Amino acid sequence: MEDQKNLEAIMGLIMYGGNAKSDAMEAIQAAKEGNFELADQKIADAEASLVQAHHSQTEMLTQEAQGNHVTVTLLTVHSQDHLMTSIAFTDLAKEIIDLYRRLDAK
C-alpha cells in the first residue's frame, strides 16, 4: 500500500513537472510571437502544475517524517531531478518573457 502511494507521488512529480516545463516552453514561444496574454496564461499553467508537483513531494516528505521511509530508487531520484529542472526552467522562462516584453515595447 505504501509502495503504491509512493509510486503515485513519484509519478505525480514526473507528470506535473513535465507539464510545467512544456507550458513554460509554450509561454516562451507565445512571447516570441508577441502574444503576451497567452504567455502569461501558459506561465500561470506552469505554476499551477508546479503546485501540484509540490503536493506530491509533500506527500512523500510527510511519509518520511512519519517514519515510513521511502526506498530511494533511480525513479525517485529522476522525479526529484525532473521537478527541480522544471522549477528552474519556469523561472528562466519568466525572465525570457520579460525580455521579449521589453523588446516589444520599443
Backbone as XML, in Angstrom:
<?xml version="1.0"?>
<chain id="A" units="angstrom">
  <residue number="1" name="MET">
    <atom name="N" x="0.829" y="-1.196" z="0.000"/>
    <atom name="CA" x="0.000" y="0.000" z="0.000"/>
    <atom name="C" x="0.871" y="1.256" z="0.000"/>
  </residue>
  <residue number="2" name="GLU">
    <atom name="N" x="1.841" y="1.330" z="0.895"/>
    <atom name="CA" x="2.732" y="2.488" z="0.948"/>
    <atom name="C" x="3.561" y="2.583" z="-0.326"/>
  </residue>
  <residue number="3" name="ASP">
    <atom name="N" x="4.011" y="1.421" z="-0.849"/>
    <atom name="CA" x="4.787" y="1.448" z="-2.089"/>
    <atom name="C" x="3.963" y="2.025" z="-3.233"/>
  </residue>
  <residue number="4" name="GLN">
    <atom name="N" x="2.687" y="1.653" z="-3.289"/>
    <atom name="CA" x="1.801" y="2.168" z="-4.339"/>
    <atom name="C" x="1.609" y="3.681" z="-4.183"/>
  </residue>
  <residue number="5" name="LYS">
    <atom name="N" x="1.440" y="4.119" z="-2.937"/>
    <atom name="CA" x="1.254" y="5.550" z="-2.660"/>
    <atom name="C" x="2.508" y="6.338" z="-3.058"/>
  </residue>
  <residue number="6" name="ASN">
    <atom name="N" x="3.674" y="5.787" z="-2.744"/>
    <atom name="CA" x="4.927" y="6.453" z="-3.108"/>
    <atom name="C" x="5.108" y="6.493" z="-4.618"/>
  </residue>
  <residue number="7" name="LEU">
    <atom name="N" x="4.745" y="5.398" z="-5.290"/>
    <atom name="CA" x="4.861" y="5.368" z="-6.745"/>
    <atom name="C" x="3.949" y="6.421" z="-7.368"/>
  </residue>
  <residue number="8" name="GLU">
    <atom name="N" x="2.752" y="6.571" z="-6.827"/>
    <atom name="CA" x="1.836" y="7.593" z="-7.337"/>
    <atom name="C" x="2.404" y="8.995" z="-7.126"/>
  </residue>
  <residue number="9" name="ALA">
    <atom name="N" x="3.019" y="9.220" z="-5.972"/>
    <atom name="CA" x="3.630" y="10.527" z="-5.694"/>
    <atom name="C" x="4.801" y="10.775" z="-6.642"/>
  </residue>
  <residue number="10" name="ILE">
    <atom name="N" x="5.621" y="9.757" z="-6.855"/>
    <atom name="CA" x="6.768" y="9.873" z="-7.760"/>
    <atom name="C" x="6.297" y="10.180" z="-9.177"/>
  </residue>
  <residue number="11" name="MET">
    <atom name="N" x="5.284" y="9.455" z="-9.626"/>
    <atom name="CA" x="4.769" y="9.685" z="-10.976"/>
    <atom name="C" x="4.121" y="11.073" z="-11.076"/>
  </residue>
  <residue number="12" name="GLY">
    <atom name="N" x="3.537" y="11.543" z="-9.980"/>
    <atom name="CA" x="2.985" y="12.898" z="-9.949"/>
    <atom name="C" x="4.064" y="13.944" z="-10.157"/>
  </residue>
  <residue number="13" name="LEU">
    <atom name="N" x="5.207" y="13.741" z="-9.518"/>
    <atom name="CA" x="6.322" y="14.675" z="-9.693"/>
    <atom name="C" x="6.765" y="14.721" z="-11.154"/>
  </residue>
  <residue number="14" name="ILE">
    <atom name="N" x="6.876" y="13.558" z="-11.757"/>
    <atom name="CA" x="7.323" y="13.482" z="-13.146"/>
    <atom name="C" x="6.280" y="14.103" z="-14.075"/>
  </residue>
  <residue number="15" name="MET">
    <atom name="N" x="5.027" y="13.741" z="-13.877"/>
    <atom name="CA" x="3.964" y="14.222" z="-14.755"/>
    <atom name="C" x="3.774" y="15.737" z="-14.632"/>
  </residue>
  <residue number="16" name="TYR">
    <atom name="N" x="3.588" y="16.216" z="-13.405"/>
    <atom name="CA" x="3.350" y="17.647" z="-13.221"/>
    <atom name="C" x="4.589" y="18.470" z="-13.555"/>
  </residue>
  <residue number="17" name="GLY">
    <atom name="N" x="5.757" y="17.949" z="-13.255"/>
    <atom name="CA" x="6.990" y="18.640" z="-13.637"/>
    <atom name="C" x="7.107" y="18.753" z="-15.147"/>
  </residue>
  <residue number="18" name="GLY">
    <atom name="N" x="6.784" y="17.676" z="-15.844"/>
    <atom name="CA" x="6.818" y="17.692" z="-17.309"/>
    <atom name="C" x="5.806" y="18.670" z="-17.886"/>
  </residue>
  <residue number="19" name="ASN">
    <atom name="N" x="4.611" y="18.693" z="-17.305"/>
    <atom name="CA" x="3.589" y="19.637" z="-17.762"/>
    <atom name="C" x="4.060" y="21.075" z="-17.572"/>
  </residue>
  <residue number="20" name="ALA">
    <atom name="N" x="4.676" y="21.341" z="-16.430"/>
    <atom name="CA" x="5.166" y="22.697" z="-16.146"/>
    <atom name="C" x="6.219" y="23.118" z="-17.168"/>
  </residue>
  <residue number="21" name="LYS">
    <atom name="N" x="7.130" y="22.225" z="-17.456"/>
    <atom name="CA" x="8.195" y="22.557" z="-18.409"/>
    <atom name="C" x="7.608" y="22.800" z="-19.803"/>
  </residue>
  <residue number="22" name="SER">
    <atom name="N" x="6.667" y="21.971" z="-20.215"/>
    <atom name="CA" x="6.028" y="22.148" z="-21.528"/>
    <atom name="C" x="5.285" y="23.478" z="-21.601"/>
  </residue>
  <residue number="23" name="ASP">
    <atom name="N" x="4.523" y="23.790" z="-20.543"/>
    <atom name="CA" x="3.797" y="25.059" z="-20.524"/>
    <atom name="C" x="4.756" y="26.250" z="-20.537"/>
  </residue>
  <residue number="24" name="ALA">
    <atom name="N" x="5.860" y="26.139" z="-19.831"/>
    <atom name="CA" x="6.843" y="27.232" z="-19.807"/>
    <atom name="C" x="7.457" y="27.424" z="-21.183"/>
  </residue>
  <residue number="25" name="MET">
    <atom name="N" x="7.722" y="26.334" z="-21.888"/>
    <atom name="CA" x="8.272" y="26.427" z="-23.241"/>
    <atom name="C" x="7.247" y="27.074" z="-24.182"/>
  </residue>
  <residue number="26" name="GLU">
    <atom name="N" x="5.984" y="26.686" z="-24.049"/>
    <atom name="CA" x="4.929" y="27.291" z="-24.860"/>
    <atom name="C" x="4.780" y="28.778" z="-24.536"/>
  </residue>
  <residue number="27" name="ALA">
    <atom name="N" x="4.998" y="29.147" z="-23.286"/>
    <atom name="CA" x="4.929" y="30.551" z="-22.880"/>
    <atom name="C" x="6.019" y="31.353" z="-23.579"/>
  </residue>
  <residue number="28" name="ILE">
    <atom name="N" x="7.218" y="30.802" z="-23.645"/>
    <atom name="CA" x="8.320" y="31.488" z="-24.332"/>
    <atom name="C" x="7.980" y="31.672" z="-25.809"/>
  </residue>
  <residue number="29" name="GLN">
    <atom name="N" x="7.460" y="30.627" z="-26.439"/>
    <atom name="CA" x="7.112" y="30.708" z="-27.858"/>
    <atom name="C" x="6.034" y="31.766" z="-28.101"/>
  </residue>
  <residue number="30" name="ALA">
    <atom name="N" x="5.047" y="31.808" z="-27.204"/>
    <atom name="CA" x="3.981" y="32.809" z="-27.337"/>
    <atom name="C" x="4.550" y="34.221" z="-27.214"/>
  </residue>
  <residue number="31" name="ALA">
    <atom name="N" x="5.440" y="34.419" z="-26.253"/>
    <atom name="CA" x="6.060" y="35.741" z="-26.079"/>
    <atom name="C" x="6.899" y="36.107" z="-27.293"/>
  </residue>
  <residue number="32" name="LYS">
    <atom name="N" x="7.578" y="35.132" z="-27.847"/>
    <atom name="CA" x="8.401" y="35.364" z="-29.037"/>
    <atom name="C" x="7.542" y="35.864" z="-30.188"/>
  </residue>
  <residue number="33" name="GLU">
    <atom name="N" x="6.306" y="35.381" z="-30.252"/>
    <atom name="CA" x="5.362" y="35.787" z="-31.295"/>
    <atom name="C" x="4.598" y="37.060" z="-30.919"/>
  </residue>
  <residue number="34" name="GLY">
    <atom name="N" x="4.875" y="37.608" z="-29.717"/>
    <atom name="CA" x="4.216" y="38.830" z="-29.285"/>
    <atom name="C" x="2.873" y="38.611" z="-28.608"/>
  </residue>
  <residue number="35" name="ASN">
    <atom name="N" x="2.530" y="37.355" z="-28.333"/>
    <atom name="CA" x="1.247" y="37.031" z="-27.691"/>
    <atom name="C" x="1.477" y="36.914" z="-26.182"/>
  </residue>
  <residue number="36" name="PHE">
    <atom name="N" x="1.519" y="38.054" z="-25.518"/>
    <atom name="CA" x="1.862" y="38.071" z="-24.097"/>
    <atom name="C" x="0.719" y="37.594" z="-23.210"/>
  </residue>
  <residue number="37" name="GLU">
    <atom name="N" x="-0.494" y="37.732" z="-23.695"/>
    <atom name="CA" x="-1.636" y="37.206" z="-22.936"/>
    <atom name="C" x="-1.535" y="35.679" z="-22.832"/>
  </residue>
  <residue number="38" name="LEU">
    <atom name="N" x="-1.228" y="35.035" z="-23.955"/>
    <atom name="CA" x="-1.051" y="33.582" z="-23.941"/>
    <atom name="C" x="0.177" y="33.200" z="-23.124"/>
  </residue>
  <residue number="39" name="ALA">
    <atom name="N" x="1.239" y="33.970" z="-23.266"/>
    <atom name="CA" x="2.461" y="33.695" z="-22.497"/>
    <atom name="C" x="2.175" y="33.726" z="-20.999"/>
  </residue>
  <residue number="40" name="ASP">
    <atom name="N" x="1.431" y="34.739" z="-20.563"/>
    <atom name="CA" x="1.092" y="34.849" z="-19.141"/>
    <atom name="C" x="0.219" y="33.678" z="-18.693"/>
  </residue>
  <residue number="41" name="GLN">
    <atom name="N" x="-0.715" y="33.264" z="-19.553"/>
    <atom name="CA" x="-1.583" y="32.128" z="-19.206"/>
    <atom name="C" x="-0.774" y="30.839" z="-19.094"/>
  </residue>
  <residue number="42" name="LYS">
    <atom name="N" x="0.157" y="30.649" z="-20.030"/>
    <atom name="CA" x="0.977" y="29.430" z="-20.008"/>
    <atom name="C" x="1.893" y="29.400" z="-18.776"/>
  </residue>
  <residue number="43" name="ILE">
    <atom name="N" x="2.400" y="30.556" z="-18.374"/>
    <atom name="CA" x="3.215" y="30.608" z="-17.149"/>
    <atom name="C" x="2.337" y="30.290" z="-15.940"/>
  </residue>
  <residue number="44" name="ALA">
    <atom name="N" x="1.126" y="30.818" z="-15.925"/>
    <atom name="CA" x="0.197" y="30.505" z="-14.829"/>
    <atom name="C" x="-0.097" y="29.009" z="-14.804"/>
  </residue>
  <residue number="45" name="ASP">
    <atom name="N" x="-0.259" y="28.398" z="-15.977"/>
    <atom name="CA" x="-0.488" y="26.949" z="-16.055"/>
    <atom name="C" x="0.723" y="26.185" z="-15.530"/>
  </residue>
  <residue number="46" name="ALA">
    <atom name="N" x="1.914" y="26.643" z="-15.905"/>
    <atom name="CA" x="3.147" y="26.000" z="-15.432"/>
    <atom name="C" x="3.241" y="26.074" z="-13.913"/>
  </residue>
  <residue number="47" name="GLU">
    <atom name="N" x="2.934" y="27.248" z="-13.372"/>
    <atom name="CA" x="2.998" y="27.406" z="-11.911"/>
    <atom name="C" x="1.955" y="26.542" z="-11.213"/>
  </residue>
  <residue number="48" name="ALA">
    <atom name="N" x="0.780" y="26.385" z="-11.812"/>
    <atom name="CA" x="-0.251" y="25.513" z="-11.228"/>
    <atom name="C" x="0.227" y="24.060" z="-11.218"/>
  </residue>
  <residue number="49" name="SER">
    <atom name="N" x="0.900" y="23.643" z="-12.277"/>
    <atom name="CA" x="1.446" y="22.276" z="-12.313"/>
    <atom name="C" x="2.527" y="22.102" z="-11.250"/>
  </residue>
  <residue number="50" name="LEU">
    <atom name="N" x="3.335" y="23.136" z="-11.056"/>
    <atom name="CA" x="4.380" y="23.057" z="-10.024"/>
    <atom name="C" x="3.772" y="22.950" z="-8.631"/>
  </residue>
  <residue number="51" name="VAL">
    <atom name="N" x="2.649" y="23.608" z="-8.410"/>
    <atom name="CA" x="1.948" y="23.480" z="-7.123"/>
    <atom name="C" x="1.490" y="22.032" z="-6.935"/>
  </residue>
  <residue number="52" name="GLN">
    <atom name="N" x="0.944" y="21.437" z="-7.987"/>
    <atom name="CA" x="0.506" y="20.037" z="-7.906"/>
    <atom name="C" x="1.702" y="19.116" z="-7.635"/>
  </residue>
  <residue number="53" name="ALA">
    <atom name="N" x="2.808" y="19.380" z="-8.300"/>
    <atom name="CA" x="4.015" y="18.587" z="-8.068"/>
    <atom name="C" x="4.473" y="18.733" z="-6.623"/>
  </residue>
  <residue number="54" name="HIS">
    <atom name="N" x="4.382" y="19.952" z="-6.117"/>
    <atom name="CA" x="4.772" y="20.199" z="-4.728"/>
    <atom name="C" x="3.908" y="19.383" z="-3.766"/>
  </residue>
  <residue number="55" name="HIS">
    <atom name="N" x="2.623" y="19.249" z="-4.086"/>
    <atom name="CA" x="1.738" y="18.427" z="-3.247"/>
    <atom name="C" x="2.214" y="16.969" z="-3.226"/>
  </residue>
  <residue number="56" name="SER">
    <atom name="N" x="2.613" y="16.466" z="-4.385"/>
    <atom name="CA" x="3.130" y="15.094" z="-4.452"/>
    <atom name="C" x="4.403" y="14.963" z="-3.628"/>
  </residue>
  <residue number="57" name="GLN">
    <atom name="N" x="5.264" y="15.949" z="-3.736"/>
    <atom name="CA" x="6.520" y="15.923" z="-2.988"/>
    <atom name="C" x="6.248" y="15.999" z="-1.482"/>
  </residue>
  <residue number="58" name="THR">
    <atom name="N" x="5.318" y="16.838" z="-1.089"/>
    <atom name="CA" x="4.960" y="16.978" z="0.322"/>
    <atom name="C" x="4.419" y="15.668" z="0.875"/>
  </residue>
  <residue number="59" name="GLU">
    <atom name="N" x="3.651" y="14.959" z="0.060"/>
    <atom name="CA" x="3.129" y="13.659" z="0.470"/>
    <atom name="C" x="4.272" y="12.695" z="0.792"/>
  </residue>
  <residue number="60" name="MET">
    <atom name="N" x="5.286" y="12.691" z="-0.047"/>
    <atom name="CA" x="6.442" y="11.825" z="0.194"/>
    <atom name="C" x="7.201" y="12.258" z="1.447"/>
  </residue>
  <residue number="61" name="LEU">
    <atom name="N" x="7.386" y="13.559" z="1.622"/>
    <atom name="CA" x="8.110" y="14.059" z="2.791"/>
    <atom name="C" x="7.348" y="13.770" z="4.080"/>
  </residue>
  <residue number="62" name="THR">
    <atom name="N" x="6.022" y="13.861" z="4.008"/>
    <atom name="CA" x="5.193" y="13.562" z="5.178"/>
    <atom name="C" x="5.347" y="12.108" z="5.575"/>
  </residue>
  <residue number="63" name="GLN">
    <atom name="N" x="5.331" y="11.220" z="4.588"/>
    <atom name="CA" x="5.522" y="9.793" z="4.867"/>
    <atom name="C" x="6.875" y="9.553" z="5.544"/>
  </residue>
  <residue number="64" name="GLU">
    <atom name="N" x="7.892" y="10.201" z="5.034"/>
    <atom name="CA" x="9.235" y="10.056" z="5.606"/>
    <atom name="C" x="9.264" y="10.571" z="7.046"/>
  </residue>
  <residue number="65" name="ALA">
    <atom name="N" x="8.634" y="11.717" z="7.282"/>
    <atom name="CA" x="8.606" y="12.302" z="8.623"/>
    <atom name="C" x="7.837" y="11.432" z="9.612"/>
  </residue>
  <residue number="66" name="GLN">
    <atom name="N" x="6.881" y="10.668" z="9.112"/>
    <atom name="CA" x="6.092" y="9.783" z="9.972"/>
    <atom name="C" x="6.787" y="8.447" z="10.214"/>
  </residue>
  <residue number="67" name="GLY">
    <atom name="N" x="8.009" y="8.315" z="9.715"/>
    <atom name="CA" x="8.772" y="7.098" z="9.948"/>
    <atom name="C" x="8.592" y="6.042" z="8.877"/>
  </residue>
  <residue number="68" name="ASN">
    <atom name="N" x="7.811" y="6.328" z="7.855"/>
    <atom name="CA" x="7.633" y="5.401" z="6.735"/>
    <atom name="C" x="8.677" y="5.749" z="5.672"/>
  </residue>
  <residue number="69" name="HIS">
    <atom name="N" x="9.867" y="5.208" z="5.852"/>
    <atom name="CA" x="10.985" y="5.571" z="4.989"/>
    <atom name="C" x="10.766" y="5.098" z="3.559"/>
  </residue>
  <residue number="70" name="VAL">
    <atom name="N" x="11.023" y="6.000" z="2.653"/>
    <atom name="CA" x="10.876" y="5.723" z="1.235"/>
    <atom name="C" x="12.182" y="5.127" z="0.731"/>
  </residue>
  <residue number="71" name="THR">
    <atom name="N" x="12.075" y="4.033" z="0.024"/>
    <atom name="CA" x="13.251" y="3.460" z="-0.610"/>
    <atom name="C" x="13.614" y="4.344" z="-1.790"/>
  </residue>
  <residue number="72" name="VAL">
    <atom name="N" x="14.827" y="4.838" z="-1.786"/>
    <atom name="CA" x="15.255" y="5.734" z="-2.852"/>
    <atom name="C" x="15.711" y="4.883" z="-4.032"/>
  </residue>
  <residue number="73" name="THR">
    <atom name="N" x="14.958" y="5.003" z="-5.104"/>
    <atom name="CA" x="15.270" y="4.292" z="-6.339"/>
    <atom name="C" x="15.704" y="5.294" z="-7.392"/>
  </residue>
  <residue number="74" name="LEU">
    <atom name="N" x="16.145" y="4.808" z="-8.526"/>
    <atom name="CA" x="16.506" y="5.687" z="-9.627"/>
    <atom name="C" x="15.284" y="6.497" z="-10.065"/>
  </residue>
  <residue number="75" name="LEU">
    <atom name="N" x="14.110" y="5.892" z="-10.005"/>
    <atom name="CA" x="12.883" y="6.593" z="-10.367"/>
    <atom name="C" x="12.608" y="7.742" z="-9.392"/>
  </residue>
  <residue number="76" name="THR">
    <atom name="N" x="12.873" y="7.527" z="-8.113"/>
    <atom name="CA" x="12.698" y="8.586" z="-7.118"/>
    <atom name="C" x="13.644" y="9.750" z="-7.409"/>
  </residue>
  <residue number="77" name="VAL">
    <atom name="N" x="14.891" y="9.440" z="-7.676"/>
    <atom name="CA" x="15.886" y="10.469" z="-7.978"/>
    <atom name="C" x="15.493" y="11.206" z="-9.260"/>
  </residue>
  <residue number="78" name="HIS">
    <atom name="N" x="15.055" y="10.451" z="-10.248"/>
    <atom name="CA" x="14.635" y="11.053" z="-11.522"/>
    <atom name="C" x="13.478" y="12.026" z="-11.307"/>
  </residue>
  <residue number="79" name="SER">
    <atom name="N" x="12.536" y="11.648" z="-10.468"/>
    <atom name="CA" x="11.374" y="12.515" z="-10.233"/>
    <atom name="C" x="11.792" y="13.823" z="-9.576"/>
  </residue>
  <residue number="80" name="GLN">
    <atom name="N" x="12.696" y="13.759" z="-8.636"/>
    <atom name="CA" x="13.175" y="14.972" z="-7.973"/>
    <atom name="C" x="13.958" y="15.850" z="-8.948"/>
  </residue>
  <residue number="81" name="ASP">
    <atom name="N" x="14.783" y="15.209" z="-9.759"/>
    <atom name="CA" x="15.555" y="15.944" z="-10.765"/>
    <atom name="C" x="14.617" y="16.611" z="-11.768"/>
  </residue>
  <residue number="82" name="HIS">
    <atom name="N" x="13.600" y="15.890" z="-12.182"/>
    <atom name="CA" x="12.622" y="16.405" z="-13.137"/>
    <atom name="C" x="11.923" y="17.637" z="-12.566"/>
  </residue>
  <residue number="83" name="LEU">
    <atom name="N" x="11.540" y="17.555" z="-11.303"/>
    <atom name="CA" x="10.865" y="18.674" z="-10.656"/>
    <atom name="C" x="11.776" y="19.896" z="-10.561"/>
  </residue>
  <residue number="84" name="MET">
    <atom name="N" x="12.984" y="19.706" z="-10.089"/>
    <atom name="CA" x="13.895" y="20.834" z="-9.924"/>
    <atom name="C" x="14.226" y="21.480" z="-11.263"/>
  </residue>
  <residue number="85" name="THR">
    <atom name="N" x="14.387" y="20.675" z="-12.301"/>
    <atom name="CA" x="14.645" y="21.212" z="-13.635"/>
    <atom name="C" x="13.452" y="22.037" z="-14.111"/>
  </residue>
  <residue number="86" name="SER">
    <atom name="N" x="12.257" y="21.546" z="-13.853"/>
    <atom name="CA" x="11.042" y="22.256" z="-14.271"/>
    <atom name="C" x="10.883" y="23.580" z="-13.541"/>
  </residue>
  <residue number="87" name="ILE">
    <atom name="N" x="11.221" y="23.595" z="-12.265"/>
    <atom name="CA" x="11.162" y="24.844" z="-11.495"/>
    <atom name="C" x="12.145" y="25.858" z="-12.074"/>
  </residue>
  <residue number="88" name="ALA">
    <atom name="N" x="13.376" y="25.415" z="-12.303"/>
    <atom name="CA" x="14.393" y="26.317" z="-12.847"/>
    <atom name="C" x="13.997" y="26.798" z="-14.240"/>
  </residue>
  <residue number="89" name="PHE">
    <atom name="N" x="13.458" y="25.905" z="-15.057"/>
    <atom name="CA" x="13.063" y="26.271" z="-16.413"/>
    <atom name="C" x="11.928" y="27.289" z="-16.394"/>
  </residue>
  <residue number="90" name="THR">
    <atom name="N" x="10.971" y="27.105" z="-15.509"/>
    <atom name="CA" x="9.844" y="28.037" z="-15.405"/>
    <atom name="C" x="10.333" y="29.408" z="-14.948"/>
  </residue>
  <residue number="91" name="ASP">
    <atom name="N" x="11.239" y="29.428" z="-13.991"/>
    <atom name="CA" x="11.811" y="30.715" z="-13.549"/>
    <atom name="C" x="12.544" y="31.411" z="-14.692"/>
  </residue>
  <residue number="92" name="LEU">
    <atom name="N" x="13.312" y="30.656" z="-15.448"/>
    <atom name="CA" x="14.045" y="31.224" z="-16.572"/>
    <atom name="C" x="13.080" y="31.693" z="-17.667"/>
  </residue>
  <residue number="93" name="ALA">
    <atom name="N" x="12.010" y="30.951" z="-17.887"/>
    <atom name="CA" x="11.011" y="31.339" z="-18.889"/>
    <atom name="C" x="10.412" y="32.698" z="-18.555"/>
  </residue>
  <residue number="94" name="LYS">
    <atom name="N" x="10.148" y="32.946" z="-17.282"/>
    <atom name="CA" x="9.605" y="34.247" z="-16.868"/>
    <atom name="C" x="10.567" y="35.373" z="-17.240"/>
  </residue>
  <residue number="95" name="GLU">
    <atom name="N" x="11.843" y="35.147" z="-17.062"/>
    <atom name="CA" x="12.843" y="36.155" z="-17.410"/>
    <atom name="C" x="12.902" y="36.370" z="-18.915"/>
  </residue>
  <residue number="96" name="ILE">
    <atom name="N" x="12.835" y="35.300" z="-19.680"/>
    <atom name="CA" x="12.867" y="35.415" z="-21.139"/>
    <atom name="C" x="11.634" y="36.157" z="-21.635"/>
  </residue>
  <residue number="97" name="ILE">
    <atom name="N" x="10.490" y="35.859" z="-21.064"/>
    <atom name="CA" x="9.252" y="36.542" z="-21.443"/>
    <atom name="C" x="9.365" y="38.035" z="-21.137"/>
  </residue>
  <residue number="98" name="ASP">
    <atom name="N" x="9.948" y="38.358" z="-19.995"/>
    <atom name="CA" x="10.151" y="39.767" z="-19.648"/>
    <atom name="C" x="11.028" y="40.459" z="-20.688"/>
  </residue>
  <residue number="99" name="LEU">
    <atom name="N" x="12.057" y="39.774" z="-21.140"/>
    <atom name="CA" x="12.922" y="40.352" z="-22.182"/>
    <atom name="C" x="12.143" y="40.593" z="-23.484"/>
  </residue>
  <residue number="100" name="TYR">
    <atom name="N" x="11.349" y="39.611" z="-23.883"/>
    <atom name="CA" x="10.522" y="39.795" z="-25.085"/>
    <atom name="C" x="9.539" y="40.947" z="-24.910"/>
  </residue>
  <residue number="101" name="ARG">
    <atom name="N" x="9.004" y="41.082" z="-23.722"/>
    <atom name="CA" x="8.065" y="42.185" z="-23.426"/>
    <atom name="C" x="8.768" y="43.534" z="-23.590"/>
  </residue>
  <residue number="102" name="ARG">
    <atom name="N" x="9.999" y="43.620" z="-23.105"/>
    <atom name="CA" x="10.774" y="44.862" z="-23.221"/>
    <atom name="C" x="11.116" y="45.175" z="-24.670"/>
  </residue>
  <residue number="103" name="LEU">
    <atom name="N" x="11.483" y="44.136" z="-25.413"/>
    <atom name="CA" x="11.797" y="44.339" z="-26.834"/>
    <atom name="C" x="10.561" y="44.784" z="-27.599"/>
  </residue>
  <residue number="104" name="ASP">
    <atom name="N" x="9.427" y="44.216" z="-27.238"/>
    <atom name="CA" x="8.168" y="44.551" z="-27.919"/>
    <atom name="C" x="7.743" y="45.993" z="-27.634"/>
  </residue>
  <residue number="105" name="ALA">
    <atom name="N" x="8.107" y="46.488" z="-26.468"/>
    <atom name="CA" x="7.712" y="47.839" z="-26.058"/>
    <atom name="C" x="8.503" y="48.912" z="-26.783"/>
  </residue>
  <residue number="106" name="LYS">
    <atom name="N" x="9.612" y="48.534" z="-27.397"/>
    <atom name="CA" x="10.475" y="49.535" z="-28.067"/>
    <atom name="C" x="10.044" y="49.795" z="-29.477"/>
  </residue>
</chain>
